Amino acid sequence: MSAAFDYRDDQNPEDETPDAKAWLKIVNAYRKPNLTRSSVELAITLVPFLALWAGAWASFHFDFWPGLVLVLPAGAFLLRLFIIQHDCGHGAFFARRSIDDWTGRLLGVLTYTPYDYWRRAHAEHHATAGNLEERGVGDITTLTVAEYRALSPMGRLGYRLYRNPIVLFGIGPIWVFLLKQRLPFGMMKDGALPWVSTMATNAGMVAVAALMIWLAGLDTFLVVHLPIVLIAGALGIWLFYVQHQFEDTHWSNPPEWQFQHAALHGASHYDLPWGLRWLTGHIGVHHVHHLSSKIPFYRLPEVLRDHPELKTISRITLKESFACVKLVLWDEARGRLVSFREARRLAVV
């Protein structure tokens, strides 16, 4: 590694591993998308999604109930379409703002996510991730141990219910994708764009739903399409959760909080098996994505291939990720996420 790079934060002169700011300069070299590759990625995601949807519809129509299992891979491909919409929001997919924007808006009708409204909220998430003073936009609500202890008994119960996996990954997709994103919550007074984006998406959703119901029937819409949307939503919320809610994530207050360090160490490298990496658009390489959000998702594996040092930073495996659901409070004294049980035990030590 070139000696021109800064040393890590500990400034160990024997360690020439780049720090977060140096990594930003390195990975920015991967920001340019390939327009042909982007078009192919869109096609090989959209066409299988439509084919799987049609297969699930045919299974329901002809009473071949085992065929309804196709809603599961259809949900996974819808999630991949959301990853493409997500890259469009960062201007990373085609790197042409008008094409990215209109691709994202059209995909938003399928993903039930109003593009311009979501893009603004997500940009704020990227700008403030890991900042304890800027929690609340695009985040899974996370309290510190001290904040939790200061709550009333009812407040603690409410937080416990919110952080329950059944609520987060079961009720959560229904709330977010069917209800919350139908109005521009959090941006009611931020001008016309969030309203136009949300209402236009709602109109598109209603038009597509009406067409589906007219062609295939209300029962098909309820049994095939809505489950696909909610499966994709649950998978998306899970990914977002484990990408930031892992034991050694990073949270801090300014001036200690620095964007590059928080990006690299406050987002995980969710090291999934290859097939799941592809289906999730390699978004598990989330620490690199947060460091440089304009890198197209299909180039993220290229970054890890060329710079294997990044593979070990904030790495969690699929097996390890399931234990993350118990991590619910940020322990400022220890600089890590802890469970309710661990927070209670530490209180009596």
N, C-alpha and C positions, 0 to 999 in steps of 0.2 A: 504494500500500500504506500502510496506516495507520501513522503515526509511533509509535503505541502499542506496536508490536512491537519486540522486542529486535533489535539488529543481529546480523550474523553473528559467528562466533567471532573473526574478526580485528578486530572492533570498528572497522571503517572508517566514520567518520561520514558519508561520502558514499554509502554503500551501505545502503539500507533494506530489503534482502532479509531476510526473517525467518530466524532461526537455527532449529536443530532443535527447541528447546523451544517457540518461537513457532509453528512448523509444527504441532506436536502439538495446540495449542489450535485451530488453524484446521481441521485435518482431522477433529477429533472431532465437528464439526457434521454429518458424514455417517454417523454410526454407526447411525442408526435405519433398520431394514429396512422394506420394504413387504411385508406378509404375503401379499397377492395375488401380487405379483411373485415372491416366494420360492417360492410353490406352483407358479406357472407355470414357473419355471426348473427346478424338480425334475421336473415333468411332461415338459417338452420335452427333457430329458436322459435320463430313464429310458425313455420310450416309444421313442425312436429306438434306444437301446441294445438293448432287447429285440427290436425289429424287425430290426436288423442281426445280432444273434445268431441269430435264427430264419432269416434269409436265408443266413447262413454254414452253419447246420445243414442247410438244404434243399439247398444246393449240394453239400455232402459226401454227403448221403443219396442224391441222384440223380446222383452222379458228375459233376457239373458243376464241374470243378476250378477254372476261372477265377473262379467265384463265391466261392471261399475268400478272395479279396482283401478281402472284407467284414470279415474279422477285424481289419484295420487300422483302419477307422473305428469299429468296435465297441470296440476298445481305447482309441481317443481319447475316445469317449463314456463309457467306464468311468472314464477319468482325470477327466472332468468330474464324474462322480458322486463321485469322491474329493475333488474341490475343494469340493463341497457338504458332504460329510462333514467336511472340514477346517473350513469355516465354522461348522458345527454345534459342533465342538469349541471354537471361540472364543466360542460363544454369540452368533454374528453373523447366523445365517440366519433364524430366526424370532424371536430375542430372547426366547424363552420356554424356560427351561432344560429342562423336561421334554420338550417337543416336539423341541427340538434334540438332546437326548441320545438319545431313542428313534429319531429319524430317523438319527442317526449310527451307532447300534448296528446297525440293520437294514442300512444301506448297507455297514457293515463286513463283513457276510457276503459281499457281492458283491466288495468290494475286497480281501478277505483281510487286513483291518487291524482288530485289536481296538480298538474305539473308546476305551474309558476308559483303557486302558493307553497307547495312542498319544497321547491328549489330554494326559495328564500329562507324557509325555516331550516333547511338542511345546511345551507351556507353558514347560518349562525351557529349551528351545532359544530361544524368544522372549526369555526373561529374561536370557540370557547370550550371545546372538549377538555375535560380535566381541570377546569378552573372552578374552584369551589364557590367563588363569588358570582358565577354566571350559569348556575344550574337552572334547568327548567325548560329549555327550548330544544326539542328533538332528542331529549334524553329519557332514559328510564329513571324515574325519580329515585334519588339515593340520598338518604340522610346520614349525617355523621352520628357516631355513638352519642356524643353530647346532645345533639339535637333530638335524637330519639328519646333519651332519658328525660328531656325537658318537656315532652309531650304529656298531655292528660291521658288517663287510661283509655278514653275513647279514641284519642288521636293515635295512640300506639296500636289499638285494635285495627283502626282504619289502615295504617301503614302495613301491618302484618297481612291484612286481607289483600291489599294492593300487590304486595310482593309474593303472594302465594302463586305457585306455578299454574294452578288451574285458572286463576284470574288473569295472569299475565299472558298465557299462551292459549287459553280457551276462550275466555270472555274478551280478552284484549283485541283480537282480530275483528270481532263483531263490532266492538266500540269504535275502533280506529277506522276501519275501512267501510263500514256501513253507516256509521253515525257521525263521528268526529270530523271526518274529512268532507262532509257534505256542507259544512260552513267553515269559513276561514278563522277558526278559533285562534286567538293570539295575535291576529292581524286585522281585527275588525276596523281599526282606525288608521290602517297603513295605506290608504289610497284605494284606487279602483282595481288594480291588478289582481290582488288576492281574491276579490269578489268575482271578477270576470273569469279568472281561471277556474275557481270552484264551481260557479254556476254553469260555465260552458262544459266542464267535465260532467256535471250532474245531468245536463241536457243530453250529452252524448251517451251516458250510461242508460238514461231512460229510453232513448231511441233504440239502442242496441237491445236492451231488455224487451222492449215492445216488439221488435222484429223477431227475436228468439221466441217469445210467447206466441206470436202470430203464426210462425212457421212450425214450431215444435210443441207448443203448449206450455201452460203455466207449470205443470208438474215437472216437465223437463228442466225448466229454468230453476226450480227449487231443488230438484234432486241432483242435477248435474252441474249447472253453472255456479250457483252460490257455494256449494261445497268446494269447488275448484278455487274460487276466489278466497275463501276462508282458509283453505289449506296453504295456499301461497302466502296469505297474510300471517298465519301462525309461523311458518318457516322463516319469513322475513323478520318477524319480531324476535324469534329465537336467535337468528344470526346477529341482529343488532345487539341483542342482550350479551351474548358471549364475546362479542368484539370489544366490549368495554367493561363488562362486569366479571372480571377474573381477579384472583387473589392479589397478584402483584401489579395491578393496574396503577396508574398515576393520577392523583388528585393533589392540588396544592392551591394556595392563595397567592395572588400577586404580592410582591414582585418576584417571589420564587417561581411562580408559574411562567413558563416560557413555551411558546407555541410549538417549536420544533421538538423539544424534549417531551412535552405532553403528547404530541402526535405519535412519536416513535415508541414511547413506553406506556402510554395510556390507552392504546388500541392493541389488540392481540394479533398474533400470527396464528390463526385457527387452522392448524395443519390437518386437513381432511384427506381421506382417501381420494385417489385421482378422480373417479367418477363424480363424487360429490363436489370436488373442486370445480369441475367443468360445469356442472349443473348450477352451482352458486356463483358462476362468473368470477371465480378466483377472488371473491370479495373477502375471503378469509385472510388474504395478505393485507390485512386492514391497517397495520402499522405503516406500511409503505404508502397505502392509499391516503391515509390521513396526512402523511408527510408531504405528499405531492398528489393532490386529487385530480390533476389533469392527465395522469397516466391512464390510458385505456385499460380496461380490466384484463384484456387478453395479453397485455404486455407485463402484467405483474409477475407471472412466473419467470419471465425473462430477467427481471430484476434479481430475483432470488438465485437464478442460475448463475448469473454473472457475479453476484456478491453474496456467497453462501453465508457470510457472517450474519446477514440479516435474518437467516432462518431461525436462529436461536433466540432472538430478541422477542420477549413477550409470547413465546410459543406455548400453545396448549393443544392437546390432541383431542380427538373426538371423545374418547373415553374420559379424559380429564374434564371435559367441558360440562358433563352432566352434574358434576359436583358444584359447579358455579351457581346453581339455583339457590343454594343455601347461604350464599354470601350476599348480605343485605345491608350492611352498615359500613361506613368508612371510619376506620379507627385512625384518627389523626396522629395519635401518639406513636403508633406502630407503622403507619404508612401503608396500610393494606386493608382490604375488605375482610369483614368477619361475619360470622353467623350470629343470630340472636342468642344462641346458647353460649357461644364464645364471648360475646359482649357481656352477658350476665355473669359468666365465670370470672372475667377480668375485673368486674365491678367489685367482687368480694375478695380479690387478692390483695 
